[in-house]
Amino acid sequence: MVMGTILTIILEGFFVYLFKYPGAFVRWIITGRRRPFQEVLKGNWYLNGWIGLLTMFFLIFALVCALIIVFEIIL
């Protein structure tokens, strides 16, 4: 039980850390770059993580759709 909790904390921290940079970049671009990037990055790390996760999901989805269209045309 304790091992599962520790693993959950480690994985959640890893994924939030992995996705917070792309999320902060998207927020920084959308807000018009009025604040410095470091301020946006340090702001709401949980929101940055979710936005980064959604951004990565959208990019992977768009890439897969594009590959399906390209290979459908070739075949």
Contacts in CASP RR format, 6 or more apart in sequence:
PFRMAT RR
TARGET T0000
AUTHOR 0000-0000-0000
METHOD contacts of the structure
MODEL  1
MVMGTILTIILEGFFVYLFKYPGAFVRWIITGRRRPFQEVLKGNWYLNGW
IGLLTMFFLIFALVCALIIVFEIIL
15 49 0 8 1.000
15 53 0 8 1.000
16 45 0 8 1.000
16 46 0 8 1.000
16 49 0 8 1.000
19 48 0 8 1.000
19 49 0 8 1.000
19 50 0 8 1.000
19 51 0 8 1.000
19 52 0 8 1.000
19 53 0 8 1.000
19 56 0 8 1.000
20 41 0 8 1.000
20 45 0 8 1.000
20 48 0 8 1.000
20 49 0 8 1.000
20 52 0 8 1.000
21 41 0 8 1.000
21 48 0 8 1.000
22 51 0 8 1.000
22 52 0 8 1.000
22 55 0 8 1.000
22 56 0 8 1.000
23 48 0 8 1.000
23 49 0 8 1.000
23 51 0 8 1.000
23 52 0 8 1.000
23 55 0 8 1.000
24 37 0 8 1.000
24 40 0 8 1.000
24 41 0 8 1.000
24 48 0 8 1.000
24 51 0 8 1.000
25 37 0 8 1.000
26 51 0 8 1.000
26 52 0 8 1.000
26 55 0 8 1.000
27 40 0 8 1.000
27 47 0 8 1.000
27 48 0 8 1.000
27 51 0 8 1.000
28 35 0 8 1.000
28 37 0 8 1.000
28 40 0 8 1.000
31 40 0 8 1.000
40 48 0 8 1.000
41 48 0 8 1.000
END
